[in-house]
Amino acid sequence: MRWIDRLKYCSAVAVMFGMCCAWGFPVHRHINRSATQALPQPLRGWLMCEVEWLSAHATDADKRKHTVEREAPRHYLDGDAPALACLDTLGEAPWYDRALLACTEDTLWEYGVLPWQIGWSYRQLVVAFDSLDRAGILRNAADLGHYVADAHVPLHTTLNYNGQMTGQDGIHGVWETRLPALFGGGYGLFVEDVGYIRDVNLWAWEAMSHSHSCVPLVLSEERHATALHGEGLVREERGGRLGLERDEAWCATYHDGLNGMVEAQWRASILGVSSLWYSAWIDAGEPDLSRVFEPERRSWWRRFLQRLGWGSQMERAPVP
């Protein structure tokens, strides 16, 4: 199947360039942490009791790609695949059941189901909130955060997901790992206006559509940086492993050409995750989670730090 080839290809490139095939792990963790901190009360107070867990497990979905069948297609949608022309008559936000009738199940899973996965994870989170299921709330919130973040990565929306169709191999990891590592510490990532999302399916498709509209600039600015600096490759050690990375001059040119895109998509991810968590709680009937998370049982020093402002939303990203 094509998604298996895609997974193998990304793994090979990850080893070559020392990168991974999603927002880098630190970014995913920062998104879930900041989404928790941005929540309105009282939900914020309850989930802040488990902010470390939600952050640490923000990457669980990525880790399942190699062990769980059909996990990989949940992370992307190749919106420009000719085979998905079967969706063209279904409007801007087709429901999965209607898509099944217009296409085939094999076709949908071949080219990705990310916008529908956001809806599926959202409904699972609503059920978990309604059932006061602590483990279910944490697990589904962490996974929903991951899928929403992936929906904001332009190269998760195209067949040319790593530049392999245009001779730009490795661009995926550069955009979502190398650039955040170099420049993320200077981003303004504070979000406000977290609110209720009435139509999650429509929201997911609009997020994907916006991400896809960024693809031409992602590719053209890579070509521009290469024209100025050549391949710009250097050997660097990351995670105890020596690999090839784009040098800082090349990355600075590329980053400037993207005109704030990475920062904007990162910030939109935080707002989207926080708003969807909040909306799921609203749709569950705004249950009282005091008995589920019991903030009074936190250690005295955690309560003391929170009174001093620990847990307030970080505007700057702690990117290594």
Rosetta blueprint (number, residue, H / E / L):
1 M L
2 R H
3 W H
4 I H
5 D H
6 R H
7 L H
8 K H
9 Y H
10 C H
11 S H
12 A H
13 V H
14 A H
15 V H
16 M H
17 F H
18 G L
19 M L
20 C L
21 C L
22 A L
23 W L
24 G L
25 F H
26 P H
27 V H
28 H H
29 R H
30 H H
31 I H
32 N H
33 R H
34 S H
35 A H
36 T H
37 Q H
38 A L
39 L L
40 P L
41 Q L
42 P L
43 L H
44 R H
45 G H
46 W H
47 L H
48 M H
49 C H
50 E H
51 V H
52 E H
53 W H
54 L H
55 S H
56 A H
57 H L
58 A L
59 T L
60 D H
61 A H
62 D H
63 K H
64 R H
65 K H
66 H H
67 T L
68 V L
69 E L
70 R L
71 E L
72 A H
73 P H
74 R H
75 H H
76 Y L
77 L L
78 D L
79 G L
80 D L
81 A L
82 P H
83 A H
84 L H
85 A H
86 C H
87 L H
88 D H
89 T H
90 L H
91 G L
92 E L
93 A L
94 P L
95 W L
96 Y H
97 D H
98 R H
99 A H
100 L H
101 L H
102 A H
103 C L
104 T L
105 E H
106 D H
107 T H
108 L H
109 W H
110 E H
111 Y H
112 G L
113 V L
114 L H
115 P H
116 W H
117 Q H
118 I H
119 G H
120 W H
121 S H
122 Y H
123 R H
124 Q H
125 L H
126 V H
127 V H
128 A H
129 F H
130 D H
131 S L
132 L L
133 D L
134 R H
135 A H
136 G H
137 I H
138 L H
139 R H
140 N H
141 A H
142 A H
143 D H
144 L H
145 G H
146 H H
147 Y H
148 V H
149 A H
150 D H
151 A H
152 H L
153 V L
154 P H
155 L H
156 H H
157 T L
158 T L
159 L L
160 N L
161 Y L
162 N L
163 G L
164 Q L
165 M L
166 T L
167 G L
168 Q L
169 D L
170 G L
171 I H
172 H H
173 G H
174 V H
175 W H
176 E H
177 T H
178 R H
179 L H
180 P H
181 A H
182 L H
183 F H
184 G H
185 G H
186 G H
187 Y L
188 G L
189 L L
190 F L
191 V L
192 E L
193 D L
194 V L
195 G L
196 Y L
197 I L
198 R L
199 D L
200 V H
201 N H
202 L H
203 W H
204 A H
205 W H
206 E H
207 A H
208 M H
209 S H
210 H H
211 S H
212 H H
213 S H
214 C L
215 V H
216 P H
217 L H
218 V H
219 L H
220 S H
221 E H
222 E H
223 R H
224 H H
225 A H
226 T H
227 A H
228 L H
229 H H
230 G L
231 E L
232 G L
233 L E
234 V E
235 R E
236 E E
237 E E
238 R E
239 G L
240 G L
241 R E
242 L E
243 G E
244 L E
245 E E
246 R E
247 D L
248 E H
249 A H
250 W H
251 C H
252 A H
253 T H
254 Y H
255 H H
256 D H
257 G H
258 L H
259 N L
260 G L
261 M H
262 V H
263 E H
264 A H
265 Q H
266 W H
267 R H
268 A H
269 S H
270 I H
271 L H
272 G H
273 V H
274 S H
275 S H
276 L H
277 W H
278 Y H
279 S H
280 A H
281 W H
282 I H
283 D H
284 A L
285 G L
286 E L
287 P L
288 D L
289 L L
290 S H
291 R H
292 V H
293 F H
294 E L
295 P H
296 E H
297 R H
298 R L
299 S L
300 W H
301 W H
302 R H
303 R H
304 F H
305 L H
306 Q H
307 R H
308 L L
309 G L
310 W L
311 G L
312 S L
313 Q L
314 M L
315 E L
316 R L
317 A L
318 P L
319 V L
320 P L
